[in-house]
């Protein structure tokens, strides 16, 4: 555990933050100035002592299925939460809910009338009384209330509304994104005007950005490791998770093909990032 040295801990957080956007694939490196440094540390502090229910929203629709980026990191966070003693529950829509429901706790939300989303979210929040909410690569509503992908296509008919969970919760929230159109990106909405996207307006308590959202999950887990010494990152097998999702119909969000890749990048790139994060925290 290294929490006692605040300046050193903040330095580690900054190293992780920089590593996650090092390639600047979608301009998120240039968006860092809009975030107060130490955001990985602050998010990790929300996560490290959690003992109750953690709702994890994920699943960005691509064609008639879901992309690999998001669910891989969500499963890694789910597993970390269990080791920490919390009770994680995925919140997502079909077909991802069906794929995850085989091996994990899942609360399914449906794609439908956004006008009922707030009521449904309030009911679910009352049911589970979460201690923390995490959104990773979940589509976020733009200022017009619609959902858009990175191509600027309106995907509202295929996107389930997880936004209302963050808007109506009384517990802290962490959101992860890599393009600007995900839940949580409302925190830096003004800065995102510099990018050619339909940005999300939905905000969160702590926003974590990365070149690939799955990598942000690894960075968050690494920071929790640094604070607790639990070696959670060592237990993440991204390739195994990718294979599981591929068997259940996932596609790469960039190529739209069923491959063991993340946003068009070979899985090995993410594996190498994991090793780099392990080096940073050690």
C-alpha positions as CSV (number, residue, x, y, z in Angstrom):
1,X,0.0,0.0,0.0
2,X,1.3,3.5,-0.9
3,X,-1.5,5.7,0.1
4,X,0.5,7.4,2.8
5,X,2.7,9.4,0.4
6,X,0.2,11.8,-1.2
7,X,2.6,13.4,-3.7
8,X,3.9,10.1,-4.9
9,X,0.4,8.7,-5.2
10,X,-0.7,11.6,-7.3
11,X,2.4,11.2,-9.5
12,X,1.5,7.6,-10.1
13,X,-2.1,8.7,-11.0
14,X,-0.8,11.2,-13.5
15,X,1.5,8.6,-15.1
16,X,-1.4,6.2,-15.5
17,X,-3.6,9.0,-16.9
18,X,-1.0,9.9,-19.5
19,X,-0.4,6.3,-20.4
20,X,-4.0,5.7,-21.2
21,X,-4.2,8.5,-23.8
22,X,-0.6,8.2,-25.1
23,X,-1.7,7.3,-28.6
24,X,-4.3,10.0,-28.8
25,X,-6.4,7.9,-31.1
26,X,-9.5,10.1,-31.0
27,X,-8.2,13.3,-29.6
28,X,-8.7,12.5,-25.9
29,X,-5.1,13.4,-25.1
30,X,-5.9,17.0,-26.1
31,X,-9.0,16.8,-23.8
32,X,-7.0,16.1,-20.7
33,X,-6.6,19.8,-19.9
34,X,-10.3,20.0,-19.4
35,X,-10.0,17.5,-16.5
36,X,-8.4,18.1,-13.1
37,X,-5.4,15.8,-12.9
38,X,-5.6,13.0,-10.4
39,X,-8.9,11.8,-11.8
40,X,-7.7,8.1,-11.8
41,X,-6.8,8.5,-8.2
42,X,-10.1,10.0,-7.2
43,X,-12.0,7.3,-9.1
44,X,-9.9,4.6,-7.5
45,X,-10.7,6.1,-4.0
46,X,-14.4,5.7,-4.8
47,X,-13.9,2.1,-5.7
48,X,-11.3,0.7,-3.3
49,X,-13.5,0.5,-0.2
50,X,-16.8,-0.4,-1.8
51,X,-18.7,-3.2,0.0
52,X,-22.2,-2.8,-1.3
53,X,-23.9,-3.1,-4.7
54,X,-22.1,-1.6,-7.7
55,X,-24.1,-1.1,-10.8
56,X,-22.0,-1.4,-14.0
57,X,-23.5,-0.1,-17.2
58,X,-22.0,-1.0,-20.5
59,X,-22.7,-2.1,-24.1
60,X,-22.4,0.2,-27.1
61,X,-24.7,-1.0,-29.9
62,X,-23.1,-1.8,-33.2
63,X,-25.4,-3.0,-35.9
64,X,-27.6,-5.6,-34.2
65,X,-25.1,-6.6,-31.5
66,X,-22.5,-5.0,-29.1
67,X,-18.9,-4.0,-29.4
68,X,-16.0,-5.5,-27.6
69,X,-14.8,-2.2,-26.2
70,X,-16.6,-1.7,-22.9
71,X,-17.7,-5.2,-21.9
72,X,-14.1,-6.4,-21.6
73,X,-13.3,-3.7,-19.1
74,X,-16.7,-4.1,-17.4
75,X,-16.0,-7.7,-16.8
76,X,-12.6,-6.9,-15.4
77,X,-14.1,-4.3,-13.1
78,X,-16.9,-6.8,-12.1
79,X,-14.2,-9.3,-11.1
80,X,-12.2,-6.7,-9.2
81,X,-15.4,-5.6,-7.3
82,X,-16.0,-9.1,-6.2
83,X,-12.5,-9.5,-4.9
84,X,-12.9,-6.2,-3.0
85,X,-16.0,-7.6,-1.3
86,X,-18.7,-5.7,-3.3
87,X,-21.7,-7.1,-5.2
88,X,-21.4,-5.9,-8.8
89,X,-24.4,-6.1,-11.1
90,X,-24.3,-5.4,-14.9
91,X,-27.0,-3.1,-16.2
92,X,-27.4,-3.5,-20.0
93,X,-29.8,-4.4,-22.8
94,X,-30.1,-7.4,-25.1
95,X,-28.2,-9.1,-26.7
96,X,-25.3,-8.2,-24.2
97,X,-27.5,-8.9,-21.2
98,X,-28.1,-12.4,-22.5
99,X,-24.4,-13.1,-23.1
100,X,-23.4,-11.8,-19.6
101,X,-26.4,-13.4,-17.9
102,X,-24.9,-16.8,-18.4
103,X,-22.2,-16.2,-15.9
104,X,-22.8,-12.9,-14.1
105,X,-25.5,-10.9,-12.2
106,X,-27.4,-8.8,-14.7
107,X,-30.2,-6.4,-14.6
108,X,-31.6,-6.0,-18.1
109,X,-32.9,-2.7,-19.3
110,X,-34.7,-2.4,-22.6
111,X,-34.4,-0.2,-25.6
112,X,-37.6,1.8,-25.8
113,X,-39.3,5.0,-24.9
114,X,-36.8,7.4,-23.3
115,X,-39.7,9.1,-21.5
116,X,-40.1,6.1,-19.2
117,X,-36.3,5.7,-18.6
118,X,-36.2,8.0,-15.6
119,X,-39.1,6.2,-13.9
120,X,-37.5,2.8,-14.6
121,X,-34.1,3.9,-13.3
122,X,-35.6,5.3,-10.1
123,X,-37.3,2.0,-9.5
124,X,-34.1,0.0,-10.0
125,X,-32.1,2.3,-7.9
126,X,-34.6,1.9,-5.1
127,X,-34.4,-1.8,-5.5
128,X,-30.6,-2.2,-5.4
129,X,-29.6,0.9,-3.4
130,X,-26.1,0.9,-5.0
131,X,-23.0,2.2,-3.2
132,X,-21.4,3.1,-6.6
133,X,-22.3,3.3,-10.2
134,X,-19.8,2.8,-13.0
135,X,-20.5,3.4,-16.7
136,X,-18.0,2.2,-19.2
137,X,-18.4,2.8,-22.9
138,X,-22.2,3.4,-22.5
139,X,-23.8,5.6,-25.1
140,X,-24.6,9.0,-23.7
141,X,-27.4,11.3,-24.7
142,X,-26.4,14.3,-26.7
143,X,-27.9,17.7,-25.9
144,X,-30.9,16.9,-28.1
145,X,-31.6,13.7,-26.1
146,X,-30.5,11.4,-28.9
147,X,-27.7,8.9,-29.1
148,X,-25.0,9.0,-31.8
149,X,-22.0,6.8,-32.7
150,X,-18.6,8.1,-33.8
151,X,-19.8,8.2,-37.4
152,X,-22.5,10.7,-36.4
153,X,-25.3,8.1,-37.0
154,X,-28.4,8.3,-34.9
155,X,-28.5,5.0,-32.9
156,X,-31.3,6.0,-30.5
157,X,-33.4,3.1,-31.7
158,X,-30.8,0.6,-30.5
159,X,-29.4,2.4,-27.4
160,X,-30.7,1.6,-23.9
161,X,-30.8,4.6,-21.6
162,X,-28.4,4.2,-18.7
163,X,-28.0,8.0,-18.4
164,X,-30.9,8.2,-16.0
165,X,-29.2,5.9,-13.5
166,X,-26.5,8.5,-13.0
167,X,-28.9,11.5,-13.1
168,X,-31.1,10.0,-10.4
169,X,-28.7,8.3,-8.1
170,X,-27.6,9.6,-4.7
171,X,-24.3,7.5,-4.8
172,X,-21.1,8.5,-6.5
173,X,-20.5,7.6,-10.2
174,X,-17.5,6.9,-12.3
175,X,-17.8,7.1,-16.1
176,X,-15.3,5.9,-18.7
177,X,-15.2,6.8,-22.4
178,X,-12.8,7.2,-25.3
179,X,-14.6,9.2,-27.9
180,X,-16.8,11.9,-26.4
181,X,-20.2,10.4,-27.1
182,X,-20.3,8.2,-24.0
183,X,-22.0,8.8,-20.6
184,X,-19.9,11.0,-18.4
185,X,-18.4,13.1,-21.2
186,X,-20.8,15.9,-20.3
187,X,-18.2,16.8,-17.7
188,X,-16.0,18.2,-20.6
189,X,-18.7,19.0,-23.1
190,X,-17.4,22.5,-23.9
191,X,-13.9,21.1,-24.7
192,X,-15.4,18.4,-26.9
193,X,-16.7,21.0,-29.2
194,X,-13.2,20.9,-30.8
195,X,-13.9,17.4,-32.0
196,X,-16.0,16.4,-34.9
197,X,-18.6,14.4,-32.9
198,X,-22.1,14.5,-31.4
199,X,-20.9,14.8,-27.8
200,X,-22.7,13.3,-24.8
201,X,-24.2,15.8,-22.3
202,X,-24.6,13.3,-19.5
203,X,-22.3,14.0,-16.5
204,X,-20.7,11.9,-13.8
205,X,-18.8,12.5,-10.5
206,X,-15.4,11.2,-11.9
207,X,-14.7,10.9,-15.6
208,X,-11.8,8.6,-16.8
209,X,-10.7,8.9,-20.4
210,X,-8.5,6.6,-22.5
211,X,-7.6,5.8,-26.1
212,X,-9.8,2.6,-25.6
213,X,-12.3,2.4,-22.9
214,X,-11.2,-1.1,-21.9
215,X,-7.8,0.3,-21.1
216,X,-9.3,2.9,-18.7
217,X,-10.7,0.0,-16.7
218,X,-7.2,-1.5,-16.5
219,X,-5.8,1.9,-15.4
220,X,-8.5,2.2,-12.7
221,X,-7.8,-1.3,-11.4
222,X,-4.1,-0.6,-11.4
223,X,-4.6,2.5,-9.3
224,X,-6.7,0.5,-6.8
225,X,-3.9,-2.0,-6.7
226,X,-1.5,0.8,-5.9
227,X,-3.7,2.0,-3.0
228,X,-4.5,-1.4,-1.6
229,X,-1.9,-3.9,-2.6
230,X,-4.5,-6.4,-3.7
231,X,-2.9,-7.3,-7.1
232,X,-6.2,-7.1,-8.9
233,X,-4.7,-6.3,-12.2
234,X,-2.6,-9.5,-12.2
235,X,-5.8,-11.5,-12.3
236,X,-7.3,-9.7,-15.4
237,X,-7.1,-12.0,-18.5
238,X,-8.3,-9.7,-21.3
239,X,-7.8,-12.4,-24.0
240,X,-10.0,-14.9,-22.2
241,X,-12.7,-12.2,-21.8
242,X,-12.5,-11.3,-25.4
243,X,-12.9,-14.9,-26.5
244,X,-15.9,-15.2,-24.2
245,X,-17.6,-12.2,-25.7
246,X,-16.7,-13.2,-29.3
247,X,-18.3,-16.6,-28.7
248,X,-21.5,-14.7,-27.7
249,X,-21.6,-12.4,-30.8
250,X,-19.5,-9.3,-30.1
251,X,-17.9,-7.3,-32.9
252,X,-15.1,-4.8,-33.1
253,X,-16.6,-1.3,-32.9
254,X,-14.4,0.0,-35.7
255,X,-14.3,-2.9,-38.2
256,X,-17.7,-4.2,-37.2
257,X,-16.3,-7.8,-37.5
258,X,-16.3,-10.6,-35.0
259,X,-12.6,-10.6,-34.1
260,X,-10.5,-10.7,-31.0
261,X,-9.7,-6.9,-31.2
262,X,-10.6,-3.7,-29.5
263,X,-11.4,-0.6,-31.6
264,X,-9.6,-2.0,-34.5
265,X,-6.4,-2.8,-32.5
266,X,-5.0,-6.3,-31.8
267,X,-5.6,-7.6,-28.3
268,X,-1.9,-7.7,-27.8
269,X,-1.8,-3.9,-27.7
270,X,-4.1,-4.0,-24.6
271,X,-2.0,-6.7,-23.1
272,X,1.1,-4.7,-23.5
273,X,-0.6,-1.7,-21.9
274,X,-1.5,-3.9,-18.9
275,X,2.2,-4.8,-18.5
276,X,3.1,-1.1,-18.7
277,X,0.6,-0.3,-16.0
278,X,2.0,-3.0,-13.8
279,X,5.4,-1.4,-14.2
280,X,4.1,2.0,-13.2
281,X,2.5,0.8,-10.0
282,X,5.5,-1.3,-9.0
